[in-house]
Amino acid sequence: MRPRLLIVIVLLAALPVGVALLLGREGHAPRPRGATPLSTQISLKLKGATGDTRLVGCGLVHHYAVYPVGATIAFRGIVADPSPGRWHVTVKLKSCVAGMLSPAGSSPVSQHTLGRFEGSFAAPVPGLYYARASINASGRQLARSYKRFFVVR
């Protein structure tokens, strides 16, 4: 192969990589007004389950933590890179009733330093549920945790 042709092939192969690096650099595209920081994350863990199982709830198969009726379900979590200023965490519950998700309440949350939070709630009536934490600041939601599915039997 001729050296000149080899140089052209290498340059053509490197062109998409260079364009991707230039377009992927942070800070060049302005963030829309009111947009949330992409780095804020929140995690939620439910504690004290007596077992686990796979069930179909509201049409989908999920892994469920098992709690007995009357149990106290403790939770804790961490907020990574919260926005500057005042923010608060809420934990909401939803239940699967007749194949549809319905609000099932919320739980008070104790916030600690360094983005940690914890709380607990009484196990609701028997059924399929999920809990999800969200972080809110200035009247808008910054991030939500993954759903944590649980069943009360």
PyMOL commands that set and color helices and strands:
alter all, ss='L'
color gray80, all
select helices_A, chain A and resi 3-23+113-115
alter helices_A, ss='H'
color red, helices_A
select strands_A, chain A and resi 41-47+51-57+60-67+72-80+88-97+100-107+110-111+116-122+127-137+140-144+148-152
alter strands_A, ss='S'
color yellow, strands_A
deselect
rebuild
show_as cartoon
